[in-house]
Amino acid sequence: MEEEIQETDKQEETNYQNMSEKEWKQRLTAEQYQILRNKSTDRAFTGPFVGNKATGIYVCAGCGLELFLSDTKFDSNSGWPSFFQTINQDNVGLVIDRTHGMTREEVICKRCLGHLGHVFNDGPAPTGLRYCINGTSLKFNEIVNDIHTNT
């Protein structure tokens, strides 16, 4: 049974990474497409989830992969949802980004390779990291009385 689950996970990853741009445009909103596929960004303080204080799990808007727990979110006053830790290191990738005259680490979803945001070394304890994430690249599954709801 465990082998079947692992095989399904591999198949899902392959399917997302092989989707055409046309399929992505059908799957995502125009804003999600610009951020996840074209590496755009939300304007500061305008994207969803900046002020969200609900309990739940943040997932990739492109493929639904779990990325961050709400208890790792903090107010960085940066204008974007910020987290000090991922839900699982295997779910996100880091890529060197040398655009805009600077060097940063881009955060991507490992399943669909969607652009999420950037990570910086100015976050709180215990990690010292600040995952600065575009709210439009996320969906939120709220947990109310141990029941998940999707937003």
C-alpha positions in Angstrom: 0.0 0.0 0.0 2.8 2.4 0.9 4.4 1.8 -2.5 1.1 2.7 -4.2 0.9 6.0 -2.3 4.5 6.9 -3.2 3.8 6.0 -6.9 0.7 8.3 -6.9 2.8 11.2 -5.4 5.4 10.7 -8.2 2.6 10.7 -10.8 1.0 13.9 -9.4 4.4 15.6 -9.5 5.1 14.5 -13.1 1.6 15.6 -14.2 2.0 19.1 -12.7 5.5 19.6 -14.1 4.4 18.6 -17.6 1.3 20.8 -17.8 1.2 23.1 -20.8 0.9 26.9 -20.4 -2.6 26.6 -21.8 -3.6 24.1 -19.1 -2.1 26.4 -16.4 -4.1 29.3 -17.8 -7.3 27.2 -17.5 -6.4 26.1 -14.0 -5.4 29.4 -12.4 -6.8 32.9 -12.2 -5.0 35.5 -14.2 -3.3 36.8 -11.1 -2.3 33.4 -9.9 -0.9 32.6 -13.4 1.2 35.8 -13.4 2.7 35.0 -10.0 3.1 31.2 -10.1 4.1 30.8 -13.7 5.7 34.2 -14.7 7.3 35.0 -11.3 5.4 38.2 -10.8 4.6 39.5 -7.3 1.7 40.9 -5.3 2.0 44.6 -4.5 2.8 45.1 -0.9 -0.2 44.9 1.5 -2.6 44.1 -1.3 -2.4 40.3 -1.6 -4.6 37.8 0.3 -3.6 36.4 3.7 -1.4 39.3 4.9 -3.6 39.8 8.0 -5.0 36.3 8.2 -4.8 35.1 11.8 -7.0 31.9 11.4 -5.7 28.5 12.2 -5.0 26.2 9.3 -2.6 25.2 6.5 -1.4 27.3 3.6 -1.2 25.3 0.3 0.1 26.0 -3.2 -2.6 27.6 -5.3 -1.3 25.8 -8.3 -1.3 22.2 -7.1 -2.5 22.1 -3.5 0.8 20.9 -1.9 0.9 21.8 1.8 3.5 24.5 2.4 3.1 26.4 5.7 1.3 26.0 9.0 -0.5 29.0 10.4 1.4 28.8 13.6 4.7 29.6 11.7 3.2 32.8 10.2 4.3 36.1 11.7 3.8 39.8 11.0 7.0 41.0 9.3 5.5 44.4 8.3 6.8 43.7 4.8 3.4 43.6 3.1 3.4 39.9 2.3 2.5 36.8 4.4 5.7 35.8 6.2 6.6 32.4 7.7 9.6 31.3 9.7 9.4 27.6 8.7 7.9 25.4 6.0 5.6 22.5 6.8 8.1 20.1 5.2 11.5 21.0 3.6 10.8 18.6 0.8 7.8 20.6 -0.3 9.7 23.8 -1.3 12.7 24.4 -3.4 15.2 27.3 -3.3 16.6 28.8 -6.5 19.2 31.6 -6.8 17.4 34.7 -8.2 19.7 37.4 -9.7 16.9 39.6 -11.1 16.4 43.3 -10.3 20.1 43.9 -9.6 20.2 41.8 -6.5 20.8 38.2 -5.4 18.0 36.5 -3.5 16.7 33.0 -2.9 13.5 32.3 -4.7 11.0 29.9 -3.1 9.2 27.5 -5.4 6.7 24.7 -4.9 8.5 21.4 -5.5 5.4 19.7 -7.0 4.5 22.2 -9.7 7.6 24.5 -9.7 5.4 27.5 -9.1 7.0 30.8 -7.9 5.9 31.4 -4.3 8.2 34.3 -3.2 11.6 34.6 -1.6 13.4 33.7 1.7 15.6 36.0 3.7 17.8 35.5 6.8 16.1 38.2 8.9 13.3 36.2 10.5 12.5 35.4 14.1 13.7 32.4 16.2 13.8 29.5 16.0 15.0 29.5 12.4 16.0 33.1 11.7 14.3 32.8 8.3 11.6 34.9 6.7 9.7 33.2 3.9 8.2 36.2 2.2 5.4 34.6 0.2 2.9 36.1 -2.4 -0.6 35.6 -1.0 -1.9 35.0 -4.5 0.3 31.9 -4.8 -1.4 30.4 -1.8 -4.8 28.9 -0.8 -5.7 28.5 2.9 -7.4 25.5 4.4 -8.8 26.7 7.7 -9.1 24.3 10.6 -12.2 24.9 12.8 -12.9 22.4 15.5 -10.5 19.9 13.7 -12.5 20.2 10.5 -10.7 21.5 7.3 -12.4 24.2 5.1 -10.9 25.5 1.9 -10.5 29.2 1.0 
